[in-house]
Amino acid sequence: MAGTTVSIGVLGAGRIGRVHAANIAANPGARLAWVADPLIDTANAVAGRYGARATGDPAEVLADPDLDAVVVCTPTPTHVGYIIEAVRRGIAVLCEKPVDLDLATARSCREAVAGSTVPIMMGFNRRFDPSMREVREAVAAGAIGTLEHLTLISRDPAPASLAYLEQSGGIFKDQSIHDLDMARNFLPDIVEVTAHGSNLFDAGIAGIDDFDTVAITLRSVSGALVTITNARHCAAGHDQRLEAFGSAGLLEVGNDTGSLVRRSTADGTGTAPRSSRSSWNAMRRPTPWSWRHSWASSARARRRHPGSRMASPPWSWRRPRCSPCAGSAP
């Protein structure tokens, strides 16, 4: 690889793999080098769109000596193997959640890569949503005093297919995982978790022994609380909101209405002066904003450290975040 362009391969050309491929190709600091998928026609179609090479064998991608990074978008049971092999070869990894549905397997992966300096990053893109990140930075800067209560609301427009849900690991590991990550992003030291689930509207989901609606409460070591509300449907579409309540005010992120951030303090309540978008409403588009910001952050860091194969992303295994056991197959 020459210059400061990051050479990246994508393993898996399904829905999320296509999203990553498009965002990599759109980033001036990155080059899509490979697309791998056992359905070679699919791999060829995605690779051909962006001038990359296609293969049906991910091992061929990992064997490329010029590869800087790989994005793992394959079925969940394959994640651990690809993470370990990429790290062994010195290739930076962005892996779609989860590491694995089994906690022991996920922990064994962490142990296998524990001594490595190769960047490893899980696909929790909500941290890169401009509005969510703005609130996180404001809370860290003390804009609302001491954080006392974080409220996270995430509802999907409609349930995925039962075929998908049956192998997803359930709503907590598939949907709630993003909010658990956000909770740990604000309050990393969680000491207590309580969760409740109900079946309110989808008999099919009940039939596979899963919930369609859940509520989670977490307590941090400081005593600050987190409330998470999730549902598999919402008549208004993707419902993604956040409220951070502190001793000196609160910050809110609403759904996509132009500007998403409102601040309430003793001086009054107002809307933030800039416009931003919700990553999860944007998931209807081919290039979600939060993934664009994720790749842009990595590319900027790479240019600041041209001597390294790949600059460390803003967070990884070695930074506090939610347990790697949960999530769904991409």
C-alpha positions in Angstrom: 0.0 0.0 0.0 1.3 3.4 -0.9 0.7 6.9 0.6 -2.0 7.2 3.2 -4.9 5.3 1.7 -6.2 2.5 3.9 -6.7 -0.7 1.9 -9.8 -2.6 3.2 -11.5 -5.9 2.5 -15.2 -6.7 3.2 -16.1 -10.2 4.2 -19.8 -10.8 3.5 -21.7 -9.0 0.8 -25.2 -9.0 2.4 -27.1 -5.9 3.5 -24.6 -4.6 6.0 -21.7 -5.6 3.9 -23.0 -3.5 1.0 -23.4 -0.6 3.4 -19.8 -0.9 4.4 -18.6 -1.3 0.9 -20.4 1.9 -0.2 -19.0 3.9 2.7 -15.5 2.7 2.2 -15.6 3.5 -1.5 -16.9 7.0 -0.6 -14.2 7.8 1.8 -11.2 9.5 0.3 -8.9 8.0 2.9 -9.9 4.4 2.1 -9.8 2.0 -0.8 -12.1 -1.0 -1.1 -9.7 -3.7 -2.2 -11.7 -6.9 -1.8 -15.3 -8.2 -1.4 -15.7 -11.9 -0.4 -18.9 -13.8 -0.3 -19.6 -17.5 -0.9 -22.3 -16.3 -3.4 -19.7 -15.3 -5.9 -22.3 -13.4 -8.1 -23.1 -11.2 -5.2 -19.4 -10.6 -4.5 -18.8 -9.8 -8.1 -21.7 -7.3 -8.2 -20.6 -5.4 -5.2 -16.9 -5.5 -6.1 -17.6 -4.4 -9.7 -19.5 -1.4 -8.5 -16.4 0.0 -6.7 -13.5 -1.4 -8.6 -12.5 -4.0 -6.1 -11.6 -7.6 -6.5 -14.1 -10.4 -5.7 -13.7 -13.9 -4.3 -15.8 -16.6 -2.8 -13.1 -17.4 -0.2 -12.4 -15.0 2.7 -9.0 -16.7 3.2 -7.9 -15.1 -0.1 -8.6 -11.7 1.3 -6.8 -12.3 4.5 -3.8 -13.6 2.6 -3.3 -10.3 0.7 0.0 -8.8 2.1 -1.2 -5.3 1.1 -4.4 -5.4 3.1 -4.6 -2.9 6.0 -8.0 -3.7 7.4 -11.0 -6.1 7.1 -14.7 -5.6 7.8 -16.3 -8.9 9.0 -20.0 -9.0 7.9 -20.3 -12.8 7.8 -22.7 -15.0 9.9 -22.1 -14.8 13.6 -20.5 -18.3 14.1 -17.6 -17.3 11.8 -16.7 -14.0 13.5 -14.2 -15.4 16.1 -12.2 -17.3 13.5 -11.9 -14.3 11.2 -11.0 -11.9 14.0 -8.3 -14.1 15.3 -6.8 -14.9 11.9 -6.8 -11.2 10.9 -5.1 -10.2 14.1 -2.5 -12.9 13.6 -1.7 -11.4 10.2 -1.5 -7.9 11.6 -4.7 -6.8 9.8 -7.0 -4.3 11.7 -10.6 -5.6 12.2 -14.0 -4.0 12.3 -16.4 -6.8 13.1 -20.2 -6.6 13.0 -21.9 -7.4 16.3 -21.8 -9.8 18.0 -18.4 -11.4 18.5 -20.4 -14.6 19.3 -23.8 -15.5 20.8 -22.0 -17.6 23.4 -20.3 -15.7 26.2 -17.5 -18.2 26.7 -16.6 -18.1 23.0 -16.6 -14.4 23.0 -14.3 -14.3 26.1 -12.0 -16.9 24.5 -11.6 -14.5 21.5 -10.7 -11.6 23.7 -8.1 -13.8 25.4 -6.7 -14.9 22.1 -6.1 -11.3 21.0 -5.3 -9.7 24.4 -1.6 -9.2 23.8 -2.0 -7.7 20.3 -1.6 -4.1 19.3 -3.7 -4.6 16.1 -6.8 -2.4 16.3 -10.0 -4.4 16.8 -13.4 -2.6 16.7 -17.0 -3.9 17.1 -19.7 -2.5 14.9 -21.5 -0.3 17.4 -22.0 2.6 15.0 -24.4 4.6 17.2 -21.5 6.1 19.1 -20.5 7.8 15.8 -24.0 9.4 15.2 -23.2 13.1 15.2 -26.0 14.0 17.7 -25.3 11.1 20.1 -21.6 11.9 20.1 -22.4 15.6 20.7 -24.4 14.7 23.8 -21.6 12.3 25.0 -19.0 15.0 24.6 -21.2 17.6 26.3 -21.8 15.3 29.3 -18.1 14.5 29.6 -17.4 18.3 29.6 -19.8 18.8 32.5 -22.4 20.8 30.5 -25.3 19.3 32.6 -23.3 18.7 35.8 -23.2 15.2 37.1 -25.0 12.6 35.0 -27.8 11.1 37.1 -30.1 9.3 34.6 -29.7 8.2 31.0 -32.8 7.2 29.0 -32.4 5.3 25.7 -35.4 4.5 23.5 -35.0 2.2 20.4 -37.9 0.9 18.4 -37.7 -0.7 15.0 -40.3 0.1 12.3 -41.4 -3.6 12.1 -40.1 -7.0 13.1 -37.5 -8.8 10.9 -38.5 -12.1 9.4 -38.9 -15.0 11.7 -36.2 -16.8 9.8 -33.8 -14.1 10.9 -35.1 -13.7 14.4 -34.8 -17.4 15.1 -31.0 -17.3 14.7 -30.5 -13.7 16.0 -30.0 -14.7 19.6 -33.1 -12.8 20.7 -34.1 -9.2 21.2 -31.6 -8.5 24.0 -28.6 -9.7 21.9 -30.0 -8.5 18.6 -31.6 -5.1 19.3 -30.9 -4.0 22.9 -27.1 -4.6 22.4 -26.8 -1.2 20.8 -28.4 0.6 23.8 -26.3 -1.5 26.2 -23.2 -0.2 24.3 -24.5 3.4 24.5 -25.1 2.9 28.2 -21.5 1.8 28.8 -20.3 4.7 26.6 -21.8 7.1 29.1 -21.4 5.1 32.3 -18.8 2.3 31.8 -19.0 0.9 35.4 -22.3 -0.9 35.5 -22.9 -3.0 38.6 -26.5 -4.1 38.4 -28.9 -5.0 35.5 -32.7 -5.7 35.6 -34.6 -6.7 32.5 -38.3 -7.5 31.7 -39.8 -8.7 28.5 -43.3 -9.0 27.1 -45.2 -10.4 24.1 -47.6 -7.7 23.2 -48.3 -7.8 19.5 -46.4 -10.5 17.5 -47.5 -14.2 18.0 -44.7 -15.4 15.7 -42.1 -13.9 18.0 -43.7 -15.4 21.0 -43.7 -18.7 19.2 -39.9 -18.7 19.0 -39.6 -18.0 22.7 -38.5 -14.4 22.3 -40.0 -11.0 23.3 -41.3 -8.2 21.1 -41.0 -5.5 23.8 -38.5 -5.1 26.6 -37.4 -2.7 29.3 -34.0 -2.7 31.0 -32.7 -0.8 34.0 -29.0 -0.5 34.8 -27.3 1.0 37.8 -23.7 2.3 37.7 -21.2 2.3 40.5 -22.0 6.0 41.1 -25.6 5.2 41.5 -26.6 6.8 38.2 -29.4 4.9 36.4 -29.9 3.9 32.8 -33.4 3.1 31.4 -33.6 1.3 28.1 -36.9 0.8 26.2 -36.9 -1.5 23.1 -39.7 -2.7 20.8 -39.8 -4.6 17.5 -42.3 -2.3 16.0 -43.2 1.4 15.8 -46.0 2.9 13.7 -44.0 6.1 13.1 -40.9 4.3 11.8 -37.5 4.0 13.5 -37.8 5.6 16.9 -34.3 6.4 18.3 -34.1 8.9 21.2 -31.8 9.7 24.1 -32.1 11.8 27.2 -29.2 12.6 29.5 -30.4 14.1 32.8 -27.9 15.8 35.1 -27.6 17.9 38.2 -27.5 21.1 36.1 -29.7 20.3 33.2 -30.5 17.8 30.5 -29.7 17.0 26.9 -32.0 15.3 24.5 -31.7 13.6 21.1 -34.9 13.3 19.3 -36.0 11.7 16.0 -35.0 13.2 12.7 -36.6 16.6 12.6 -33.7 18.7 11.3 -31.8 19.4 14.5 -32.0 16.6 17.0 -30.3 18.0 20.1 -32.1 20.2 22.7 -30.6 21.6 25.9 -32.5 22.5 29.0 -30.7 24.4 31.8 -31.6 27.2 34.3 -31.3 29.5 31.3 -34.1 27.9 29.4 -34.6 25.2 26.7 -33.4 25.5 23.2 -32.5 23.6 20.1 -28.9 23.2 19.1 -27.8 25.6 16.3 -26.7 23.0 13.8 -28.6 20.3 11.8 -27.8 16.6 12.1 -29.3 13.3 11.3 -30.3 10.1 13.1 -28.2 7.1 12.1 -31.1 4.8 12.4 -33.6 6.8 10.4 -30.7 7.0 7.9 -30.4 3.2 7.8 -33.1 3.4 5.2 -30.5 5.0 3.0 -27.5 3.1 1.5 -24.9 5.0 3.4 -25.8 5.6 7.1 -24.3 8.7 8.5 -22.9 7.1 11.6 -20.9 4.6 9.5 -19.6 7.5 7.3 -18.4 9.2 10.5 -16.9 6.0 11.7 -14.8 5.5 8.5 -13.9 9.2 8.4 -12.6 9.1 12.0 -10.5 6.0 11.2 -9.1 7.6 8.0 -8.2 10.9 9.7 -6.5 9.0 12.4 -4.6 6.9 9.8 -3.3 10.1 8.2 -2.2 11.5 11.5 -0.1 8.3 12.1 1.2 7.4 8.6 3.9 5.1 10.0 1.3 2.6 11.3 -0.6 0.1 9.3 -3.8 1.3 10.6 -4.5 3.9 13.3 -6.3 2.8 16.4 -10.0 3.5 16.2 -11.7 5.6 18.9 -12.7 2.4 20.8 -11.8 -1.2 20.8 -11.6 -4.3 23.0 -9.2 -2.4 25.2 -11.7 0.4 25.9 -14.7 0.1 28.3 -17.8 -0.9 26.5 -20.6 -3.4 26.6 -19.9 -7.1 27.0 -19.0 -8.7 23.7 -21.4 -11.6 24.2 -24.5 -10.0 22.7 -25.9 -9.1 19.3 -27.2 -10.6 16.1 -25.9 -12.0 12.9 -25.5 -9.3 10.3 
